[in-house]
Amino acid sequence: MDPLAPHYRVFETARGFCGLAWSEAGITRLQLPAPSAAAAERHLLRRVPEARPGEPPPEIAGTIAAIRRYFTGEAVDFAPVRLDLGEQDVFFTRIYAALRRVGWGETTTYGALARQLGAGPEAARDVGQAMARNPVPLIIPCHRVLAAGGKLGGFSAPGGADTKAHMLELEGVRLGPPEPAQQSLGF
């Protein structure tokens, strides 16, 4: 077995089974929860077919523990996690770096992220493309990017928009119409 080949581990969380692949340089891929270990492994290996099962080194084991805590509702900061994103489009790299600064319970929009990077509103589509191609969702928190007007928008992970909504709810983000300003007196 090639010692430089990426390795992976499938593990259980409160939401289902996740998969994590890593190289010597950092995490290369995260598979969000799937209903079974076999499904998580299948999804992960579609993206990193050269990866081999491996025993996670301490840094990776720490990230796995943090992902487990996240899915129980604990506030976790993934900003310090080392990533190995390989060759990326320069603009995507900038988008991912900016998005990693959006913290627990915060959201942004595709357009706001584009503007933050000095691009015009037309670049919101590029931001959407970067989110769809995000190799490490949660660590690069694409679930925190909403469509214009605070709408949920899409999500390409297993479970789609329902998974995105659940992740935001774990972080205390309320989706849907705002509470009415005037409450009924109830009599």
KOLKE-371679 format. One record per atom (N, C-alpha, C): atom name; residue number from 1; x, y, z. Coordinates in pm, 1 decimal. Each point is the difference from the previous one (the first is absolute). Layout:
REM residues N
<'CA' NUM <X Y Z>> ...
REM end
This chain:
REM residues 187
<'N' 1 <84.4 -117.5 0.0>> <'CA' 1 <-84.4 117.5 0.0>> <'C' 1 <89.2 124.2 0.0>> <'N' 2 <-38.4 99.8 -79.5>> <'CA' 2 <74.0 125.1 -13.1>> <'C' 2 <-18.6 84.1 126.4>> <'N' 3 <107.6 28.1 74.7>> <'CA' 3 <-15.7 78.1 123.4>> <'C' 3 <-42.2 144.6 -27.3>> <'N' 4 <18.9 49.1 -123.2>> <'CA' 4 <-39.5 137.3 -32.0>> <'C' 4 <-142.9 8.1 -52.8>> <'N' 5 <-63.9 -114.0 -25.5>> <'CA' 5 <-138.7 0.4 -46.2>> <'C' 5 <-88.9 56.5 110.2>> <'N' 6 <-107.5 68.0 -38.1>> <'CA' 6 <-91.3 51.3 103.2>> <'C' 6 <-66.7 -115.4 75.1>> <'N' 7 <-34.4 26.9 122.9>> <'CA' 7 <-67.5 -98.0 84.3>> <'C' 7 <-137.8 52.8 35.8>> <'N' 8 <-84.2 -89.8 50.1>> <'CA' 8 <-132.5 44.1 41.8>> <'C' 8 <-48.6 -80.8 117.9>> <'N' 9 <-100.3 56.4 64.7>> <'CA' 9 <-66.4 -66.1 111.8>> <'C' 9 <-148.2 34.3 -9.7>> <'N' 10 <-85.9 -99.8 16.7>> <'CA' 10 <-143.9 19.4 11.6>> <'C' 10 <-32.7 -11.4 147.9>> <'N' 11 <-86.3 89.6 49.2>> <'CA' 11 <-31.3 1.9 142.9>> <'C' 11 <-143.9 43.6 20.8>> <'N' 12 <-54.4 -41.1 113.0>> <'CA' 12 <-139.4 30.5 30.2>> <'C' 12 <-11.5 131.6 76.4>> <'N' 13 <-106.8 75.4 -31.4>> <'CA' 13 <-34.9 122.0 72.6>> <'C' 13 <-145.8 -11.4 42.5>> <'N' 14 <-47.5 97.4 74.2>> <'CA' 14 <-139.8 2.0 42.0>> <'C' 14 <-94.9 15.5 -118.1>> <'N' 15 <49.2 42.1 -114.8>> <'CA' 15 <-83.9 23.4 -118.8>> <'C' 15 <14.8 -110.7 -104.5>> <'N' 16 <96.0 -88.2 14.3>> <'CA' 16 <24.2 -105.9 -97.5>> <'C' 16 <149.8 -25.0 -12.1>> <'N' 17 <39.7 -64.3 -108.8>> <'CA' 17 <140.2 -36.7 -19.3>> <'C' 17 <69.6 100.3 -92.0>> <'N' 18 <115.5 48.9 43.4>> <'CA' 18 <81.8 92.7 -78.2>> <'C' 18 <125.4 -72.6 -47.0>> <'N' 19 <65.5 57.3 -98.3>> <'CA' 19 <128.6 -50.2 -45.3>> <'C' 19 <96.7 116.4 -12.2>> <'N' 20 <124.9 -23.1 34.5>> <'CA' 20 <102.4 102.7 -5.0>> <'C' 20 <123.0 -58.5 -67.2>> <'N' 21 <52.2 69.9 -101.1>> <'CA' 21 <122.7 -42.4 -67.6>> <'C' 21 <106.9 104.8 27.2>> <'N' 22 <124.9 -45.2 10.0>> <'CA' 22 <109.9 91.3 29.3>> <'C' 22 <126.5 -44.3 -71.1>> <'N' 23 <90.1 98.1 -14.5>> <'CA' 23 <134.5 -23.8 -53.3>> <'C' 23 <97.8 49.1 105.4>> <'N' 24 <126.1 -4.3 -32.5>> <'CA' 24 <101.6 53.7 91.6>> <'C' 24 <-20.4 149.5 23.3>> <'N' 25 <-56.6 70.9 -99.5>> <'CA' 25 <-14.6 144.9 8.0>> <'C' 25 <-126.5 44.7 74.0>> <'N' 26 <-99.3 -87.3 13.1>> <'CA' 26 <-122.9 37.9 68.0>> <'C' 26 <-119.8 -76.5 -52.4>> <'N' 27 <-117.3 42.2 42.0>> <'CA' 27 <-124.1 -66.0 -39.8>> <'C' 27 <-30.7 32.5 -145.6>> <'N' 28 <-33.6 -103.2 -75.8>> <'CA' 28 <-28.2 17.5 -142.9>> <'C' 28 <-148.0 -9.7 -33.3>> <'N' 29 <-76.0 -70.5 82.6>> <'CA' 29 <-140.5 -22.5 -32.8>> <'C' 29 <-77.7 -33.6 126.7>> <'N' 30 <-122.9 53.4 8.9>> <'CA' 30 <-91.0 -34.4 108.7>> <'C' 30 <-132.3 -40.5 -61.6>> <'N' 31 <-47.7 -114.6 39.7>> <'CA' 31 <-132.2 -46.0 -40.5>> <'C' 31 <-94.5 25.9 115.8>> <'N' 32 <-102.5 82.9 -24.6>> <'CA' 32 <-98.0 28.2 104.7>> <'C' 32 <-84.4 -124.9 26.8>> <'N' 33 <-75.5 0.6 109.7>> <'CA' 33 <-69.8 -120.8 42.6>> <'C' 33 <-84.9 -66.8 -107.5>> <'N' 34 <16.9 -130.7 -6.9>> <'CA' 34 <-78.8 -88.8 -84.1>> <'C' 34 <-67.7 -100.0 93.7>> <'N' 35 <-103.4 -69.3 -45.8>> <'CA' 35 <-73.2 -89.0 89.8>> <'C' 35 <75.8 -124.7 45.4>> <'N' 36 <105.0 -37.4 -72.0>> <'CA' 36 <75.3 -119.4 39.0>> <'C' 36 <148.8 22.4 -24.8>> <'N' 37 <81.3 -81.8 65.9>> <'CA' 37 <145.1 7.3 -21.0>> <'C' 37 <33.3 -32.6 -144.7>> <'N' 38 <-69.1 -99.0 -57.7>> <'CA' 38 <26.3 -38.4 -138.9>> <'C' 38 <-31.4 114.6 -95.8>> <'N' 39 <-110.2 71.6 24.1>> <'CA' 39 <-35.7 112.9 -86.6>> <'C' 39 <103.2 112.4 12.9>> <'N' 40 <42.6 29.6 122.8>> <'CA' 40 <101.0 104.9 20.0>> <'C' 40 <129.5 -36.9 -70.6>> <'N' 41 <42.4 -125.3 13.2>> <'CA' 41 <123.2 -45.0 -64.5>> <'C' 41 <-12.6 6.5 -152.5>> <'N' 42 <-112.9 -44.4 -51.6>> <'CA' 42 <-23.1 3.9 -145.4>> <'C' 42 <6.8 144.1 -52.9>> <'N' 43 <-69.2 93.1 67.8>> <'CA' 43 <1.5 141.2 -41.8>> <'C' 43 <141.4 57.1 5.6>> <'N' 44 <72.0 -30.4 107.1>> <'CA' 44 <135.6 51.9 18.3>> <'C' 44 <93.7 -54.1 -107.7>> <'N' 45 <-5.0 -129.2 -24.6>> <'CA' 45 <92.4 -61.5 -95.9>> <'C' 45 <-31.9 37.4 -145.0>> <'N' 46 <-119.8 48.0 -25.5>> <'CA' 46 <-29.7 54.3 -133.2>> <'C' 46 <86.4 122.8 -28.5>> <'N' 47 <29.1 74.5 104.1>> <'CA' 47 <78.7 123.8 -13.2>> <'C' 47 <150.2 -23.0 16.0>> <'N' 48 <38.2 -98.1 80.8>> <'CA' 48 <142.1 -30.8 22.5>> <'C' 48 <22.1 -150.6 -13.3>> <'N' 49 <-10.4 -50.7 -122.6>> <'CA' 49 <8.5 -145.5 -18.6>> <'C' 49 <135.6 -59.2 37.8>> <'N' 50 <103.0 82.3 4.5>> <'CA' 50 <133.9 -50.2 34.3>> <'C' 50 <22.1 -10.6 150.5>> <'N' 51 <-94.4 51.2 79.4>> <'CA' 51 <15.1 -1.5 145.6>> <'C' 51 <-11.6 -142.1 55.2>> <'N' 52 <72.8 -25.0 107.5>> <'CA' 52 <1.3 -130.3 66.8>> <'C' 52 <-40.0 19.5 145.4>> <'N' 53 <-68.6 -97.9 59.8>> <'CA' 53 <-33.9 13.2 142.1>> <'C' 53 <127.4 19.0 81.8>> <'N' 54 <-9.5 80.2 103.2>> <'CA' 54 <118.5 23.2 81.8>> <'C' 54 <-35.7 42.4 141.2>> <'N' 55 <96.9 -14.3 86.2>> <'CA' 55 <-13.0 43.8 138.6>> <'C' 55 <30.7 149.2 3.3>> <'N' 56 <-94.6 81.8 44.2>> <'CA' 56 <22.8 144.7 -1.5>> <'C' 56 <110.9 41.8 96.4>> <'N' 57 <92.8 83.9 -46.7>> <'CA' 57 <97.9 57.4 92.6>> <'C' 57 <-72.6 93.9 97.4>> <'N' 58 <65.1 42.3 107.1>> <'CA' 58 <-66.7 80.2 103.9>> <'C' 58 <-75.6 123.1 -53.2>> <'N' 59 <60.1 72.8 -91.1>> <'CA' 59 <-66.4 120.3 -52.4>> <'C' 59 <-131.1 -36.2 -70.1>> <'N' 60 <0.1 -105.9 -77.9>> <'CA' 60 <-120.4 -43.8 -72.1>> <'C' 60 <-101.3 -57.8 99.1>> <'N' 61 <47.1 -76.7 97.4>> <'CA' 61 <-89.0 -54.2 103.2>> <'C' 61 <-69.0 113.9 75.7>> <'N' 62 <72.3 108.6 23.9>> <'CA' 62 <-58.9 116.9 65.2>> <'C' 62 <-109.4 62.9 -84.0>> <'N' 63 <20.2 4.0 -131.0>> <'CA' 63 <-102.6 54.9 -89.4>> <'C' 63 <-122.2 -91.1 -1.9>> <'N' 64 <20.4 -130.0 -1.9>> <'CA' 64 <-112.4 -93.9 4.7>> <'C' 64 <-80.1 20.9 128.5>> <'N' 65 <68.0 14.2 111.9>> <'CA' 65 <-68.0 24.5 127.4>> <'C' 65 <-78.5 131.6 -4.7>> <'N' 66 <57.5 102.4 -63.0>> <'CA' 66 <-68.5 129.1 -11.8>> <'C' 66 <-124.8 -12.0 -88.2>> <'N' 67 <8.3 -77.7 -107.4>> <'CA' 67 <-116.6 -20.3 -87.1>> <'C' 67 <-110.5 -71.9 77.7>> <'N' 68 <37.0 -98.4 77.9>> <'CA' 68 <-99.4 -69.8 83.3>> <'C' 68 <-67.2 97.2 96.5>> <'N' 69 <80.2 86.1 63.9>> <'CA' 69 <-56.3 99.1 93.8>> <'C' 69 <-92.7 96.2 -74.0>> <'N' 70 <40.4 41.9 -120.1>> <'CA' 70 <-82.6 91.5 -78.5>> <'C' 70 <-140.8 -57.6 -19.0>> <'N' 71 <-7.9 -127.1 -37.8>> <'CA' 71 <-130.4 -59.3 -29.2>> <'C' 71 <-81.6 -32.4 125.1>> <'N' 72 <54.1 27.4 118.7>> <'CA' 72 <-80.0 -5.3 122.3>> <'C' 72 <-47.0 140.3 38.9>> <'N' 73 <41.3 101.4 -78.2>> <'CA' 73 <-43.0 136.4 26.2>> <'C' 73 <101.5 85.4 72.4>> <'N' 74 <119.4 -51.5 22.1>> <'CA' 74 <104.7 77.4 67.2>> <'C' 74 <63.4 98.2 -99.3>> <'N' 75 <21.7 122.8 44.3>> <'CA' 75 <66.7 99.5 -84.3>> <'C' 75 <145.2 -41.7 -21.3>> <'N' 76 <37.9 -15.0 -126.0>> <'CA' 76 <134.8 -43.4 -35.2>> <'C' 76 <56.0 98.0 -102.4>> <'N' 77 <125.4 37.9 17.8>> <'CA' 77 <69.4 87.5 -94.5>> <'C' 77 <95.7 -85.2 -81.8>> <'N' 78 <-28.5 -14.1 -129.4>> <'CA' 78 <84.5 -80.0 -87.9>> <'C' 78 <106.4 84.0 -71.7>> <'N' 79 <7.5 129.4 28.2>> <'CA' 79 <95.1 87.5 -70.0>> <'C' 79 <145.0 -47.4 10.1>> <'N' 80 <44.9 -54.6 113.2>> <'CA' 80 <141.1 -41.3 8.1>> <'C' 80 <32.8 -132.3 -72.3>> <'N' 81 <-100.8 -72.7 -46.4>> <'CA' 81 <24.2 -130.1 -61.5>> <'C' 81 <80.4 16.9 -129.7>> <'N' 82 <108.9 -76.3 -10.8>> <'CA' 82 <84.3 4.3 -121.0>> <'C' 82 <-68.3 -74.1 -113.7>> <'N' 83 <-1.6 64.1 -115.8>> <'CA' 83 <-61.5 -58.5 -118.6>> <'C' 83 <102.6 -19.8 -110.0>> <'N' 84 <-23.8 -99.9 -81.0>> <'CA' 84 <76.9 -23.4 -122.7>> <'C' 84 <-101.9 -0.2 -113.2>> <'N' 85 <-19.5 117.1 -60.2>> <'CA' 85 <-100.8 13.5 -104.9>> <'C' 85 <57.3 -24.7 -139.2>> <'N' 86 <127.4 -32.7 -7.4>> <'CA' 86 <60.1 -27.2 -130.2>> <'C' 86 <-8.0 121.3 -90.6>> <'N' 87 <-8.2 -25.8 -127.1>> <'CA' 87 <-10.6 107.8 -98.7>> <'C' 87 <-142.7 53.6 -1.5>> <'N' 88 <-15.3 127.0 27.7>> <'CA' 88 <-130.2 65.1 -1.1>> <'C' 88 <7.8 124.8 -86.8>> <'N' 89 <-112.4 37.7 -55.0>> <'CA' 89 <-13.1 127.9 -67.4>> <'C' 89 <35.9 109.4 101.6>> <'N' 90 <73.4 100.5 -42.9>> <'CA' 90 <46.0 105.9 91.0>> <'C' 90 <-118.4 69.0 68.3>> <'N' 91 <-105.0 28.6 -76.3>> <'CA' 91 <-115.6 66.8 59.4>> <'C' 91 <-68.5 -91.8 101.6>> <'N' 92 <-9.8 -129.1 -30.5>> <'CA' 92 <-58.5 -94.7 95.5>> <'C' 92 <82.0 -1.7 129.5>> <'N' 93 <130.9 3.4 -11.6>> <'CA' 93 <86.5 0.4 117.8>> <'C' 93 <-30.1 121.6 87.2>> <'N' 94 <-18.3 114.4 -62.6>> <'CA' 94 <-34.0 122.3 74.0>> <'C' 94 <-137.6 -11.3 64.7>> <'N' 95 <-95.5 -58.3 -72.8>> <'CA' 95 <-134.9 -18.8 54.1>> <'C' 95 <7.1 -89.9 123.3>> <'N' 96 <70.4 -112.2 -11.2>> <'CA' 96 <9.5 -93.4 112.4>> <'C' 96 <66.0 65.0 121.2>> <'N' 97 <104.2 79.0 -23.1>> <'CA' 97 <68.0 67.4 111.1>> <'C' 97 <-94.0 98.2 69.5>> <'N' 98 <-76.7 76.4 -78.1>> <'CA' 98 <-94.2 95.7 58.7>> <'C' 98 <-110.8 -72.6 75.4>> <'N' 99 <-48.6 -108.0 -55.9>> <'CA' 99 <-109.1 -72.5 63.3>> <'C' 99 <43.0 -65.0 131.1>> <'N' 100 <124.5 -39.1 10.6>> <'CA' 100 <47.0 -60.6 125.0>> <'C' 100 <-2.7 98.7 116.4>> <'N' 101 <-13.5 129.2 -29.9>> <'CA' 101 <-8.9 101.3 105.4>> <'C' 101 <-144.7 23.7 44.9>> <'N' 102 <-97.3 -62.9 -65.5>> <'CA' 102 <-140.3 10.7 41.7>> <'C' 102 <-20.3 -103.3 109.8>> <'N' 103 <-25.7 49.3 120.1>> <'CA' 103 <-0.2 -87.5 117.2>> <'C' 103 <-132.0 -66.9 31.8>> <'N' 104 <4.6 -80.0 104.4>> <'CA' 104 <-114.3 -74.8 52.0>> <'C' 104 <-119.8 93.0 15.6>> <'N' 105 <-113.6 -38.2 -55.7>> <'CA' 105 <-124.0 75.6 15.5>> <'C' 105 <-9.8 123.8 -86.1>> <'N' 106 <100.1 25.8 -82.3>> <'CA' 106 <-3.3 114.8 -90.7>> <'C' 106 <-33.2 -49.9 -140.8>> <'N' 107 <-55.4 88.2 -81.0>> <'CA' 107 <-24.2 -32.8 -140.5>> <'C' 107 <43.4 116.6 -86.6>> <'N' 108 <13.2 -28.4 -127.1>> <'CA' 108 <27.6 101.5 -101.0>> <'C' 108 <-80.2 -40.0 -123.3>> <'N' 109 <10.8 76.9 -105.6>> <'CA' 109 <-67.3 -35.5 -124.3>> <'C' 109 <104.2 -14.1 -110.0>> <'N' 110 <-41.9 -62.7 -108.6>> <'CA' 110 <89.1 -15.1 -114.8>> <'C' 110 <48.7 137.3 -46.3>> <'N' 111 <-93.5 94.9 -11.2>> <'CA' 111 <35.8 134.9 -45.5>> <'C' 111 <90.4 73.8 96.9>> <'N' 112 <-28.0 -11.5 129.4>> <'CA' 112 <82.1 68.5 100.7>> <'C' 112 <142.1 -54.6 -1.1>> <'N' 113 <14.2 -129.4 -17.1>> <'CA' 113 <133.2 -60.9 -5.0>> <'C' 113 <75.6 49.7 -123.5>> <'N' 114 <-69.5 9.5 -112.6>> <'CA' 114 <62.4 51.7 -122.8>> <'C' 114 <45.3 144.6 21.9>> <'N' 115 <-87.5 82.3 58.5>> <'CA' 115 <35.3 140.8 25.8>> <'C' 115 <117.4 11.2 95.5>> <'N' 116 <2.8 -84.5 102.1>> <'CA' 116 <110.0 1.1 96.8>> <'C' 116 <134.0 -22.9 -70.0>> <'N' 117 <-2.5 -74.7 -108.6>> <'CA' 117 <122.4 -30.3 -75.1>> <'C' 117 <26.6 102.0 -109.5>> <'N' 118 <-79.9 106.2 -4.4>> <'CA' 118 <21.3 106.1 -97.1>> <'C' 118 <-56.6 -29.2 -137.6>> <'N' 119 <-86.1 -99.7 -9.1>> <'CA' 119 <-60.3 -35.5 -128.4>> <'C' 119 <-141.8 56.0 -6.1>> <'N' 120 <-51.1 12.5 -120.4>> <'CA' 120 <-135.4 50.8 -19.6>> <'C' 120 <-105.0 -106.3 25.2>> <'N' 121 <-127.3 40.1 -9.7>> <'CA' 121 <-109.5 -93.5 27.5>> <'C' 121 <-1.8 -121.8 -92.6>> <'N' 122 <56.5 14.7 -119.0>> <'CA' 122 <5.3 -113.4 -93.3>> <'C' 122 <87.3 -114.0 54.3>> <'N' 123 <89.4 30.7 91.6>> <'CA' 123 <87.9 -102.1 57.7>> <'C' 123 <-72.6 -86.6 102.3>> <'N' 124 <-123.5 35.2 35.6>> <'CA' 124 <-76.4 -83.3 93.9>> <'C' 124 <-16.3 -140.9 -55.7>> <'N' 125 <-10.9 -11.5 -130.8>> <'CA' 125 <-9.9 -134.0 -62.1>> <'C' 125 <130.0 -77.1 19.2>> <'N' 126 <112.8 69.7 -9.8>> <'CA' 126 <129.2 -65.9 24.0>> <'C' 126 <8.9 -49.3 144.1>> <'N' 127 <-52.1 79.7 92.7>> <'CA' 127 <-2.8 -42.0 140.3>> <'C' 127 <-84.4 -126.5 13.0>> <'N' 128 <-114.5 -3.0 -68.6>> <'CA' 128 <-84.5 -118.2 1.8>> <'C' 128 <71.7 -122.4 -55.4>> <'N' 129 <76.1 19.3 -106.3>> <'CA' 129 <76.7 -111.2 -57.5>> <'C' 129 <105.8 -49.8 99.0>> <'N' 130 <65.6 94.1 68.1>> <'CA' 130 <100.1 -39.2 99.9>> <'C' 130 <-64.6 -80.1 112.5>> <'N' 131 <-120.9 39.9 40.1>> <'CA' 131 <-68.7 -73.8 106.2>> <'C' 131 <-32.9 -141.1 -47.2>> <'N' 132 <-48.2 -13.1 -123.6>> <'CA' 132 <-36.5 -132.3 -53.2>> <'C' 132 <121.4 -91.4 -12.2>> <'N' 133 <118.3 57.1 -17.4>> <'CA' 133 <122.4 -79.4 -16.0>> <'C' 133 <83.5 -7.8 127.7>> <'N' 134 <-51.7 51.3 108.5>> <'CA' 134 <71.4 1.4 127.3>> <'C' 134 <36.1 -142.6 41.8>> <'N' 135 <129.3 -31.8 8.3>> <'CA' 135 <38.3 -136.9 36.1>> <'C' 135 <-11.6 -30.9 149.3>> <'N' 136 <-11.5 103.1 82.7>> <'CA' 136 <-4.6 -22.7 144.9>> <'C' 136 <-111.9 83.2 64.6>> <'N' 137 <-127.0 -32.4 -36.9>> <'CA' 137 <-109.6 74.7 61.7>> <'C' 137 <5.7 -16.4 151.5>> <'N' 138 <-49.2 95.4 70.2>> <'CA' 138 <5.4 14.6 144.6>> <'C' 138 <130.1 67.7 39.3>> <'N' 139 <114.5 -52.3 -42.0>> <'CA' 139 <127.0 64.8 32.9>> <'C' 139 <11.4 130.2 -80.3>> <'N' 140 <-35.0 -3.2 -127.5>> <'CA' 140 <-27.8 121.5 -76.9>> <'C' 140 <-152.5 6.3 2.7>> <'N' 141 <-57.1 85.9 85.0>> <'CA' 141 <-141.7 -10.1 36.2>> <'C' 141 <-98.4 51.3 -105.4>> <'N' 142 <-9.7 -72.2 -110.4>> <'CA' 142 <-88.1 43.0 -108.7>> <'C' 142 <-147.3 -2.1 42.1>> <'N' 143 <-33.4 -72.1 105.9>> <'CA' 143 <-138.3 0.6 48.3>> <'C' 143 <-39.1 137.1 54.7>> <'N' 144 <96.7 85.1 27.6>> <'CA' 144 <-27.4 133.3 54.2>> <'C' 144 <-21.2 104.6 -108.7>> <'N' 145 <0.1 -41.8 -126.1>> <'CA' 145 <-21.5 92.3 -111.7>> <'C' 145 <-144.4 -15.9 -46.8>> <'N' 146 <-73.9 109.7 8.3>> <'CA' 146 <-140.9 1.1 -37.3>> <'C' 146 <-19.2 72.9 -132.7>> <'N' 147 <-114.2 -22.8 -59.8>> <'CA' 147 <-37.0 72.2 -121.6>> <'C' 147 <-46.0 141.1 38.0>> <'N' 148 <-21.8 82.6 -98.4>> <'CA' 148 <-46.8 137.1 23.7>> <'C' 148 <-128.4 -3.1 82.9>> <'N' 149 <-15.7 100.1 84.5>> <'CA' 149 <-119.0 9.7 82.3>> <'C' 149 <-3.8 -99.4 115.1>> <'N' 150 <114.7 -62.2 30.3>> <'CA' 150 <5.6 -94.4 110.5>> <'C' 150 <-64.2 -134.4 -29.3>> <'N' 151 <-25.0 -28.4 -129.0>> <'CA' 151 <-57.4 -129.8 -36.6>> <'C' 151 <107.3 -106.7 10.7>> <'N' 152 <-43.9 -123.0 24.0>> <'CA' 152 <91.1 -110.0 25.8>> <'C' 152 <96.1 -26.4 -115.8>> <'N' 153 <-48.3 -2.7 -120.8>> <'CA' 153 <85.6 -32.0 -114.3>> <'C' 153 <27.0 -149.1 -6.7>> <'N' 154 <86.1 -40.5 -90.1>> <'CA' 154 <27.6 -141.4 -21.2>> <'C' 154 <108.2 -53.6 92.1>> <'N' 155 <16.0 -132.6 -7.9>> <'CA' 155 <103.4 -67.4 78.1>> <'C' 155 <20.4 -135.8 -64.1>> <'N' 156 <123.8 -31.0 -37.1>> <'CA' 156 <24.9 -121.6 -76.8>> <'C' 156 <38.1 -121.2 84.3>> <'N' 157 <-4.6 10.6 130.9>> <'CA' 157 <32.8 -113.3 88.1>> <'C' 157 <-118.9 -95.3 8.3>> <'N' 158 <22.2 -122.7 48.6>> <'CA' 158 <-113.3 -90.8 19.7>> <'C' 158 <-107.6 67.7 85.0>> <'N' 159 <-122.9 -12.7 -41.7>> <'CA' 159 <-110.0 64.3 71.9>> <'C' 159 <-30.4 139.2 -51.7>> <'N' 160 <87.0 55.0 -85.3>> <'CA' 160 <-24.1 129.6 -63.3>> <'C' 160 <-29.9 111.6 97.9>> <'N' 161 <-100.8 80.2 -35.4>> <'CA' 161 <-34.1 117.7 79.8>> <'C' 161 <-43.4 -36.8 141.6>> <'N' 162 <-56.9 -119.2 19.2>> <'CA' 162 <-38.3 -41.0 135.6>> <'C' 162 <122.9 -12.5 90.1>> <'N' 163 <109.0 -52.7 -54.9>> <'CA' 163 <124.1 -11.2 77.0>> <'C' 163 <53.0 139.2 33.3>> <'N' 164 <-2.8 89.8 -97.6>> <'CA' 164 <46.1 137.9 21.4>> <'C' 164 <-82.9 65.6 111.3>> <'N' 165 <-131.5 -14.7 -7.7>> <'CA' 165 <-87.5 59.5 101.4>> <'C' 165 <29.1 -58.3 137.6>> <'N' 166 <21.2 -131.2 8.3>> <'CA' 166 <30.2 -63.2 128.7>> <'C' 166 <131.3 52.5 57.7>> <'N' 167 <100.7 14.2 -85.8>> <'CA' 167 <129.7 50.5 47.6>> <'C' 167 <-14.1 142.4 51.2>> <'N' 168 <-75.9 83.0 -69.5>> <'CA' 168 <-20.9 137.2 46.0>> <'C' 168 <-79.4 2.0 130.7>> <'N' 169 <-99.0 -87.6 12.0>> <'CA' 169 <-77.0 -7.5 124.2>> <'C' 169 <87.8 -42.8 117.4>> <'N' 170 <95.0 -92.6 -24.8>> <'CA' 170 <94.8 -38.7 105.5>> <'C' 170 <74.8 122.3 52.5>> <'N' 171 <23.8 95.7 -89.7>> <'CA' 171 <75.6 119.9 35.7>> <'C' 171 <-89.5 112.8 50.9>> <'N' 172 <-129.3 -26.6 12.0>> <'CA' 172 <-92.2 101.2 51.7>> <'C' 172 <-48.5 99.0 -103.6>> <'N' 173 <21.5 -29.0 -127.4>> <'CA' 173 <-47.2 89.5 -106.2>> <'C' 173 <-145.1 -33.3 -28.2>> <'N' 174 <-86.2 99.9 15.1>> <'CA' 174 <-141.9 -18.6 -23.6>> <'C' 174 <-30.0 31.3 -145.5>> <'N' 175 <-59.8 -97.3 -68.0>> <'CA' 175 <-40.1 19.7 -138.5>> <'C' 175 <-151.0 18.1 -5.8>> <'N' 176 <-46.9 61.3 -106.3>> <'CA' 176 <-143.3 18.8 -15.9>> <'C' 176 <-38.2 143.7 24.1>> <'N' 177 <-129.4 26.2 -0.1>> <'CA' 177 <-45.8 137.9 16.4>> <'C' 177 <30.8 51.2 139.8>> <'N' 178 <25.7 131.0 10.7>> <'CA' 178 <27.0 56.1 133.1>> <'C' 178 <-124.7 -5.8 87.5>> <'N' 179 <22.3 0.3 131.0>> <'CA' 179 <-110.9 5.4 95.0>> <'C' 179 <-75.4 130.4 -21.3>> <'N' 180 <-131.7 -0.5 9.6>> <'CA' 180 <-74.9 124.7 -14.9>> <'C' 180 <39.1 98.8 109.5>> <'N' 181 <3.9 126.5 -38.4>> <'CA' 181 <38.6 105.0 96.1>> <'C' 181 <-104.8 14.3 109.0>> <'N' 182 <-125.9 -21.2 -35.9>> <'CA' 182 <-107.9 13.7 98.3>> <'C' 182 <-58.6 -138.1 26.3>> <'N' 183 <-0.5 -39.9 123.9>> <'CA' 183 <-52.9 -130.3 39.4>> <'C' 183 <-147.8 12.9 36.9>> <'N' 184 <-71.8 -108.2 -17.4>> <'CA' 184 <-139.8 -4.4 38.7>> <'C' 184 <-9.3 9.5 151.9>> <'N' 185 <-103.3 62.2 48.2>> <'CA' 185 <-20.0 11.8 144.3>> <'C' 185 <-51.1 -130.3 58.7>> <'N' 186 <-48.5 -89.6 -83.3>> <'CA' 186 <-37.3 -132.0 45.7>> <'C' 186 <-129.5 -7.0 78.9>> <'N' 187 <-90.6 97.0 -19.0>> <'CA' 187 <-129.7 -15.4 68.1>> <'C' 187 <-112.8 13.7 -94.4>> 
REM end
